[in-house]
Amino acid sequence: MSTLPARTQVGIVGGGPAGLLLSHLLHAAGIESVVLESRSRPQLAQMIRAGVLEQGTADLLTEAGVGERLRREGAVHHGIELRFAGESHRIPLSMLTGGKAITVYAQHEVVKDLVAARIACGGHLAFEATVTAIDAAPSGPVRIAYALNGSTATLDCDFIAGCDGFHGLARQTIPPSARREYLHEYPFGWFGILVEAPPSSTELIYAHHPRGFALVSTRSPTLQRMYFQCAIDEQPQRWQPAAIWAELTRRLETRAGWRPVEGPIVQRDVVGLRSFVCEPMQYGRLFLAGDAAHIVPPTGAKGLNLAAADVRTLAQAMIAHYCEGRVDLLDGYSAQCLKRVWRAQRFSAWMTGMLHTDPQATEFDSRLQLAELEHLTASQVAATSLAENYVDLTRH
């Protein structure tokens, strides 16, 4: 949080989990970086987002020295529930993957841990810093222009990491002629609520229902996150709490009479679902990571995990450059990441298509969904494929 230097080895645009983790991994190897984040520290800490960490992501955070609170407070889940036709079916993730598991630990908690670690190490981390321009021409200087505390400044870099999300400036810096973008927007959204209540389930519940998809997740022993499929233009404030609970109960009910644990709804919102990929993920000495390069629908729980995998790959490439004089890993960064990104896109699209009700679907389509779910819960081979993708797809 000290005065920012005019030059650094790696300039990082965006102080979310991708940018912060990259900075911390580089610091461990003695590589300098500066993180520029447009939001304030309290704003970052309040952004309650995805909370499912793959085995590889949890391991990476632990290896990076920021896993103490994760180990203490994170909820390790060894399975998930698929619910359809009034019945629940457990997918035993750990049993099918040789002991691997997921950890439920909210993204904003990961960010808190990383911010604290960067500050403790004396890292250069600027909040409320607005990046106004990125100069990343392949043959010229690499520079970031930004505004902070009413003044403007520039940061000269060896490399720039664009970790500033889907709406950030980094990707837009790459000329349209040098990138290709793939976008698919789903014809529905998620109505999400944050609830002050104890957990409704010991494991995540993914429910398919004729009225639409529903999900039961958790954020802490006293804070739960639940979703149900809705129209893209749904207005969350129009719903009374009683109506929200009635809709969730209808979609999640079983023949045994299961009901969610209700409590005060402290937050509600509607999010759209999209799949997005930018190719390539690098342009000269500018490298994209996380949501700046790709978006997945949240059904597969891959967003944060893909971001962590990107920066692990990028950190390894930069360490090889600075410590060994190698350029091959940097040159191959995009190609390596995109293989993993497209696998995650496939899995996320499959999960989304299997569990959601498409407004344009025919009765034939609906019966195919049920057949897919029945096969998945009856075949160990099919269940193993789901488990392997869900638990550790982004490690490799």
C-alpha positions in Angstrom: 0.0 0.0 0.0 3.1 2.2 -0.2 3.8 4.7 -3.0 3.7 2.9 -6.3 6.9 2.6 -8.3 7.1 4.0 -11.8 8.4 0.7 -13.1 7.8 -3.0 -12.3 8.4 -6.4 -13.8 4.7 -7.4 -14.1 1.8 -4.9 -14.1 -1.4 -6.5 -13.1 -4.7 -4.9 -14.1 -7.4 -6.1 -11.7 -7.2 -7.1 -8.0 -9.7 -9.9 -7.9 -8.7 -13.4 -7.1 -6.8 -13.9 -10.4 -4.7 -10.7 -10.1 -4.0 -11.1 -6.4 -3.1 -14.8 -6.7 -0.7 -14.1 -9.6 1.0 -11.3 -7.7 1.4 -13.6 -4.7 2.8 -16.5 -6.8 5.3 -14.2 -8.5 6.4 -12.7 -5.1 7.3 -16.2 -3.9 9.7 -16.4 -6.8 11.2 -12.9 -6.2 9.4 -11.3 -9.1 8.1 -7.8 -8.6 4.5 -6.8 -9.5 2.0 -4.0 -9.0 -1.7 -4.6 -8.8 -4.1 -1.9 -9.9 -7.7 -2.5 -8.7 -10.6 -0.1 -9.5 -12.8 -1.0 -6.6 -12.2 -0.2 -2.9 -11.1 -2.8 -0.5 -14.5 -3.0 1.3 -16.2 -3.4 -2.1 -14.0 -6.3 -3.0 -14.7 -8.0 0.4 -18.5 -7.6 -0.1 -18.7 -9.2 -3.6 -20.2 -12.6 -2.7 -19.6 -14.9 -5.6 -18.9 -18.5 -6.4 -17.8 -20.7 -3.5 -16.8 -24.1 -4.9 -13.1 -24.8 -5.1 -11.8 -27.7 -7.0 -9.2 -29.9 -5.3 -6.4 -28.4 -7.4 -7.5 -24.8 -6.5 -7.6 -25.6 -2.8 -4.2 -27.2 -3.1 -2.7 -24.2 -5.0 -4.0 -21.7 -2.3 -2.5 -23.9 0.4 0.8 -24.2 -1.4 0.9 -20.4 -1.9 0.6 -19.9 1.9 -2.9 -18.5 1.9 -4.8 -21.6 2.9 -4.8 -21.4 6.7 -8.4 -20.0 7.0 -9.5 -22.1 4.0 -8.5 -25.2 5.9 -10.1 -24.0 9.1 -13.4 -22.6 7.8 -13.9 -24.2 4.4 -16.5 -27.0 4.1 -15.0 -30.1 2.4 -17.7 -31.9 0.4 -17.2 -35.5 -0.8 -20.3 -35.6 -2.9 -23.2 -33.7 -4.5 -26.9 -34.4 -4.9 -28.8 -34.6 -8.2 -32.5 -34.2 -7.7 -35.2 -34.9 -10.3 -38.6 -36.6 -10.5 -39.1 -36.2 -6.7 -36.0 -38.2 -5.8 -32.4 -37.4 -4.7 -29.4 -39.2 -6.0 -25.9 -38.7 -4.5 -22.8 -38.6 -6.7 -20.0 -39.7 -4.4 -17.2 -37.5 -5.8 -14.4 -38.7 -3.5 -15.2 -42.4 -3.9 -15.2 -42.0 -7.7 -12.0 -39.9 -8.0 -9.6 -41.5 -5.6 -10.3 -39.4 -2.6 -10.5 -35.9 -4.2 -13.1 -33.5 -3.0 -14.4 -29.9 -3.4 -14.2 -27.2 -0.8 -17.0 -24.7 -0.3 -15.3 -21.4 0.5 -16.7 -18.2 -0.9 -14.7 -16.2 -3.4 -14.8 -13.0 -1.3 -13.1 -15.0 1.5 -10.4 -16.0 -0.9 -9.9 -12.4 -1.9 -9.7 -11.3 1.8 -7.0 -13.9 2.4 -5.0 -12.8 -0.7 -5.3 -9.1 0.1 -4.0 -9.7 3.6 -1.1 -11.8 2.3 -0.1 -9.2 -0.2 -0.2 -6.4 2.3 1.7 -8.5 4.9 4.5 -9.0 2.3 4.6 -5.3 1.5 3.3 -5.8 -2.0 2.3 -2.9 -4.2 -1.5 -3.1 -4.2 -3.6 0.0 -5.1 -7.3 0.2 -4.6 -9.5 2.7 -6.4 -7.0 2.9 -9.1 -8.6 3.5 -12.5 -6.7 2.2 -15.5 -7.2 4.6 -18.4 -5.0 3.1 -21.0 -2.9 0.0 -21.7 0.0 0.3 -24.2 0.9 -3.2 -25.2 2.0 -3.0 -28.8 4.2 -6.1 -29.5 7.1 -4.0 -30.7 6.9 -1.0 -28.3 7.0 -0.2 -24.6 4.6 -1.9 -22.3 2.9 0.7 -20.1 -0.2 1.2 -18.0 -1.8 4.6 -17.5 -3.9 5.1 -14.4 -5.6 7.6 -12.1 -5.2 7.3 -8.3 -6.1 9.8 -5.5 -6.8 12.5 -8.0 -3.5 12.2 -9.8 -2.5 10.4 -13.0 0.6 8.3 -13.5 2.1 5.6 -15.7 3.6 2.2 -14.9 6.3 0.8 -17.2 6.4 -3.0 -17.2 8.1 -6.0 -18.7 4.7 -7.7 -19.0 1.1 -6.9 -18.3 -1.5 -9.3 -16.9 -5.1 -8.4 -17.7 -7.1 -9.8 -14.8 -9.8 -7.1 -15.0 -12.9 -9.2 -15.9 -15.3 -9.4 -18.8 -15.9 -5.6 -18.9 -12.3 -4.6 -18.3 -9.9 -2.7 -20.6 -7.3 -5.4 -21.0 -9.1 -7.5 -23.6 -10.3 -4.4 -25.5 -6.7 -3.3 -25.8 -6.1 -6.3 -28.2 -7.0 -5.1 -31.7 -10.2 -6.7 -33.1 -8.2 -8.0 -36.0 -5.9 -9.9 -33.6 -8.6 -11.7 -31.5 -11.6 -13.9 -32.1 -14.5 -14.0 -29.6 -17.0 -16.8 -29.1 -20.2 -15.9 -27.2 -23.4 -17.9 -26.3 -26.0 -16.3 -24.1 -28.6 -18.5 -22.4 -32.3 -17.7 -22.6 -32.7 -17.7 -18.9 -31.1 -16.4 -15.7 -30.6 -17.3 -12.0 -32.6 -15.7 -9.3 -30.2 -15.8 -6.3 -30.8 -15.2 -2.6 -28.5 -15.0 0.3 -30.1 -16.3 3.5 -29.3 -16.1 7.1 -30.0 -19.7 8.1 -28.1 -22.9 8.9 -27.4 -25.3 6.0 -30.4 -27.0 4.3 -28.1 -29.8 3.2 -24.7 -31.1 4.0 -23.9 -31.2 0.3 -24.8 -29.1 -2.8 -28.1 -30.0 -4.4 -28.6 -29.6 -8.1 -32.3 -29.9 -9.0 -34.0 -30.4 -12.4 -37.7 -29.6 -12.3 -40.4 -28.9 -15.0 -40.6 -25.3 -13.5 -36.9 -24.9 -13.9 -33.5 -25.5 -12.3 -32.8 -24.9 -8.6 -29.5 -25.0 -6.6 -28.9 -25.2 -2.8 -25.4 -24.1 -1.8 -23.8 -22.7 1.3 -21.4 -19.9 2.2 -20.9 -20.4 6.0 -22.5 -22.2 8.9 -25.0 -19.3 9.2 -25.2 -18.0 5.6 -26.7 -19.9 2.7 -26.9 -19.2 -1.1 -29.8 -20.6 -3.1 -30.9 -20.1 -6.7 -33.7 -20.9 -9.1 -34.0 -20.5 -12.8 -35.9 -17.4 -13.9 -36.5 -15.1 -16.9 -33.6 -12.9 -17.9 -35.6 -9.8 -17.2 -37.0 -10.9 -13.9 -37.2 -8.1 -11.3 -36.0 -9.7 -7.9 -37.6 -6.9 -5.8 -41.1 -7.9 -7.1 -40.9 -11.2 -5.2 -42.1 -11.4 -1.6 -40.2 -13.8 0.7 -43.1 -16.2 0.9 -43.3 -16.5 -2.8 -39.5 -17.1 -3.1 -39.6 -19.9 -0.5 -42.7 -21.4 -2.2 -40.9 -21.5 -5.5 -37.8 -23.0 -4.1 -39.7 -25.6 -2.2 -41.7 -26.7 -5.3 -38.6 -27.2 -7.3 -36.6 -28.9 -4.6 -39.3 -31.0 -3.0 -39.0 -34.8 -2.8 -41.5 -37.6 -2.2 -40.1 -37.8 1.3 -41.1 -34.2 2.0 -37.8 -32.4 2.0 -37.9 -28.6 2.5 -35.2 -25.9 2.6 -34.3 -24.3 5.9 -35.8 -20.8 5.7 -34.4 -17.6 7.2 -34.2 -13.8 6.5 -33.3 -13.0 2.9 -30.5 -10.5 3.1 -29.6 -10.2 -0.6 -31.3 -11.0 -3.8 -30.3 -10.6 -7.4 -30.7 -11.9 -11.0 -27.7 -13.0 -13.0 -27.6 -13.9 -16.7 -25.8 -16.9 -18.0 -23.3 -16.8 -20.8 -20.4 -18.8 -22.3 -17.6 -16.7 -23.7 -14.0 -17.3 -24.9 -11.5 -14.9 -26.3 -8.7 -16.4 -28.5 -5.8 -15.9 -28.2 -5.3 -15.1 -24.5 -2.1 -13.1 -25.2 -1.0 -10.3 -27.4 2.6 -9.5 -27.4 3.5 -9.0 -23.7 -0.1 -8.7 -22.6 -1.6 -11.8 -21.1 -5.3 -12.3 -20.2 -6.4 -14.4 -17.3 -9.7 -15.3 -15.7 -13.0 -13.5 -16.7 -11.1 -11.2 -19.0 -10.5 -14.1 -21.3 -13.5 -16.5 -20.6 -16.8 -16.8 -18.9 -18.6 -20.0 -18.1 -22.2 -20.5 -16.8 -22.0 -21.1 -13.1 -23.7 -24.5 -13.2 -20.3 -26.3 -13.5 -18.6 -24.3 -10.8 -15.6 -23.5 -13.0 -15.2 -19.7 -13.1 -12.9 -19.2 -10.1 -11.1 -22.5 -10.7 -10.3 -21.6 -14.3 -9.0 -18.2 -13.2 -6.7 -19.9 -10.6 -5.5 -22.4 -13.3 -4.7 -19.5 -15.7 -2.6 -17.6 -13.2 -0.8 -20.8 -12.1 0.2 -21.4 -15.7 1.1 -17.7 -16.3 3.2 -17.6 -13.1 5.1 -20.7 -14.0 5.8 -19.2 -17.5 7.0 -15.9 -16.0 9.2 -17.7 -13.4 10.8 -19.7 -16.2 11.4 -16.5 -18.1 13.0 -14.6 -15.3 14.9 -17.5 -13.6 15.9 -19.6 -16.5 15.8 -17.3 -19.5 13.1 -19.4 -21.2 10.4 -17.9 -23.5 8.7 -21.1 -24.6 6.2 -21.3 -21.7 5.2 -17.6 -22.3 4.8 -18.2 -26.0 2.7 -21.3 -25.3 0.5 -19.7 -22.6 -2.6 -19.2 -24.6 -2.6 -22.5 -26.3 -2.1 -24.4 -23.0 -4.9 -22.5 -21.2 -7.4 -22.7 -24.1 -7.3 -26.5 -24.1 -8.5 -26.4 -20.5 -10.9 -23.5 -21.1 -12.8 -25.4 -23.8 -13.0 -28.5 -21.7 -14.5 -26.5 -19.0 -16.9 -24.8 -21.5 -18.0 -28.3 -22.6 -18.6 -29.5 -19.1 -20.4 -26.3 -18.0 -22.7 -26.3 -21.1 -23.5 -30.0 -20.6 -24.4 -29.4 -16.9 -26.5 -26.4 -17.9 -28.4 -28.1 -20.7 -29.1 -31.2 -18.6 -30.5 -29.3 -15.6 -32.3 -26.3 -16.9 -35.7 -25.9 -18.6 -35.2 -24.2 -22.0 -38.2 -22.0 -22.8 -38.1 -23.3 -26.4 -37.8 -27.0 -25.4 -40.3 -29.6 -26.7 -41.7 -32.5 -24.7 -39.2 -34.7 -26.6 -36.3 -32.5 -25.3 -37.6 -32.8 -21.8 -37.8 -36.6 -21.9 -34.2 -36.7 -23.2 -33.1 -34.6 -20.2 -34.7 -37.1 -17.8 -33.1 -40.0 -19.7 -29.7 -38.3 -19.4 -30.2 -37.8 -15.6 -31.4 -41.4 -15.2 -28.3 -42.7 -17.0 -26.0 -40.5 -15.1 -27.3 -41.7 -11.7 -27.5 -45.4 -12.8 -24.1 -45.8 -14.5 -20.9 -45.6 -12.4 -19.0 -44.9 -15.6 -21.2 -41.9 -16.3 -21.1 -40.7 -12.7 -17.3 -41.0 -12.6 -17.0 -38.8 -15.7 -19.1 -36.1 -14.0 -17.1 -36.5 -10.7 -13.7 -36.2 -12.4 -14.8 -33.0 -14.3 -16.5 -31.5 -11.3 -13.7 -32.1 -8.8 -10.5 -31.5 -10.7 -11.0 -30.5 -14.3 -8.8 -27.4 -14.3 -5.6 -28.9 -12.6 -4.3 -30.2 -15.9 
